[in-house]
Amino acid sequence: MFLSVFDLFKIGVGPSSSHTMGPMVAGARFLEALRNSPFQPHGLRASLHGSLAFTGKGHATDRATILGLAGFVPETMDADAAETVLAANRENRVLTVDGLGELQFDPERDLCFDFENSLPGHANGMTLSATDAQGDVIFHQIYYSIGGGFVLTDQELARKGDEDRSDAVDKVPYPFANAAEMLEMAERSGKSIAAMKRANELSFRNEAELRHGLLRIWQVMRDCMERGLSTEGILPGGLHVRRRARGIHEKLMAERGMNLTAPHVINDWMSTYAMAVNEENAAGGQVVTAPTNGAAGVVPAVIRYWLDHVPGASERDLPDFLLTAAAIGGLVKHNASISGAECGCQAEVGSAAAMAAAGLAAVLGATPHQIENAAEIALEHHLGMTCDPVKGLVQVPCIERNGLGAIKAVSAASLALRGDGSHLVPLDSAIETMRQTGQDMSEKYKETSLGGLAVNVPNC
């Protein structure tokens, strides 16, 4: 199994990797397929199913779908240009697409939120269609947004996804598909998890490209955090949630150096770092999936904690943090899920905490067995966590939940470093338990906003 660090950490836009980035990517992919087809389209249609329908409005899925069908992609999306396209579409009901010309698209008629019919492959399903001048469908494709910005057609999903590419597996020197294989390969080779992951990545890019890409990931993470720490106001969506990261950070800065500061205040620093990222995500800002948008604050918060609060920390070791975290995230995605719509928030914040715990343990000098232990502790203590966003927005409980995920990650790494790496529950068992728990979890608690806090907290 090989899943690149740049697949786990993708630069995109908020508020959701599966509900915003995924539909945008699907739209752009559909246009490319349409350009390569023999058909001459006159119009476009989109139908959203399952979780994409139930919480699509809160996650801006409708906007993202339109932008994808206009040719935008998350990594390079220009916010001003996107708003211009959306405004023009509201006025003339047309999308102008490179290589395809003007295509009819009336959101009120051609964008359907189908609450009745789920698609069989995944909770986040959508159908995109092209029509002729008479309105008859001449080309269509089913897409599934499977979490973290990953998008598969129904045919690709049936082949178990692009992370199982046999050609990629054949090319990498350490194709571990589970934690047991990862530890066995580490023992046999004498390499760290980060070193094995680096060797795998270098099968597809050179050292300079890898390092530049990793530093770029951290730069976008840090820029996002800084925007969150410096911005006030009310988040969009109608819940009237007030941004808190800036106010808390200012208080922490004012208290810094005071002799009477309680030790537990370090938790407030970690929470504030994570909340800053997720407030930016909720506002639709640029973020990095880590491994998803809804859990985007955990990994950067732990990195910031390490760099700013741990003696001896250096950005020199940042690639090892990200590579180790990506190795763990790849195992979770490959053997279970990182999608809240599939397995609840245990698959999002739980996976993020496991990744962050592993990364922190690695840069603090942990052995591969201690790193695996850190990831297991973090994931184990998120098992069963539901995804129940109020009003379908990635705000409550998601923003604070990232802060607590960061705290758990640091605690898990610290506990693992106190031991010798031996422990009762293997990471593979925790991942499989998460998968089974998600499978058994009621759909009400899997990003549909039909249960939990979503129905017990007023939506206004």
C-alpha positions, 0 to 999 in steps of 0.5 A: 500500500502506498499513499503519498504524504501529499495525498493526506495533506492537501491544500484546499478550502473550507469548510469541509474536505468531503463536502466542499473540496470533494464536490469541487474536485468531482466537478472539475473531473467531470468537465475533463471527462466531458472534454474527452468524450464525443458529446457536445453538451448544452447543459449540466446537472448535479444531484447530491445524495446521502450526507452531501444532501443532508448537510450540504447547505451547511458545508457549502456543497452547492457552491462547491459543486457549481465552482467545480463545474465552472472549472475551479479546483481547491488548491488554486481557487481564487476567492474573488474569481469564484464569487464573480462566477457565482454572481454571474451564474445567479444572473444568467444561469450559465457556466462558461467552461474552458473547452466546452463554451457556455453551458446552461446551469440553473441552480434552482432547477439543475442542482438537486438535494436528494434526501430520499435516495442514497447511492450504494458506494458511500454516504457522500455520493453525487451524480453529475450529468451533461444534457443536450439542447432538449434536456436529455442526459447524454453523459453522466458519472457517479462520484463519491467523496470519500473523505479528506478531499479524495474523490472516486468514481463508482468504477474506481470505488469498485476497484477499491480506490487509487491508494491500492494502485499495484504500480505504486506498490511495486515502485516503493521499497517499503509498501507496508499495508498495516502497522504490524508490517510497518514495525516489521519493516522498520526492525528489518531495515533499521530505519525509522518510520519517517525514513521508510516513508521518505524512501517511498516518497522518493520513488516518485519525486526528488529530495528537493521536491519532497522537502519543498512540498513538506515545508509548503504544507507547514507554511499554509498550515501556519498562515491559516493559524495566524489568520485565525489568531488575528481575526475576530467576528461571527462565523457564517452560517446562521449559528452566530458562533463567535470566533474565540481564538484571537481573544484567548490567544491575547490573554495567553500572551498577556499571562506569559512569563507570570510565575503564578500561571498554572501548568494546565494552561499549556492546554489552552495554548494547544486548544487555541492553536487548533481552534484558530485553524478550524475557525478559518476553516469554518469561514471558508479559508485556505486550509490543509487537510490533516487528514480532513478539513473538519480535523484540520487543526489537530496536527498543526496545533501539535506542531506549533506546540512542539516548535514554540513550547518544547525546548530543543524543537527545530523546524529542521525536524518538521519533515520527520513529523509530517512523514510519520503522521502521514504514514499513520494516516495512510494506515487508517485510511487504507484499513478503515476510513477518514470520513465522518460520513462513513465512520463518525468523528472518530475517523476524523479527529480520532485519525488526526490525533493518532497522526499528530501523536505519532509525529510528535513522538517521532521528533521527540526521539521515539522508537517505531514501537513507541510511535505506534503506541502513541498513535494507538493511544490517541485513536483508542480514546476517540473510539465511538465519537459521533459526527453530529454538526449543529445545522450541518456546519463545521463549527459546533462541536467541531472547532473545540473538538480539534483543541481536545484532539490536540491535547489528547495527541500530546498526552498520548505521545508523552505516555508512549515515551514513558514506556518501551513500546510494548502495549496490549492493544495494537494500532491495527486492532484500534483501527479495525475497531474504529472501522467496525464501530463506524459500520455499526453506528447509526446514520444519525450520527454520521454527518447527517445532522439527524442526531446528537447535538444537531437535534438537541441544540437550537439551530438559530 
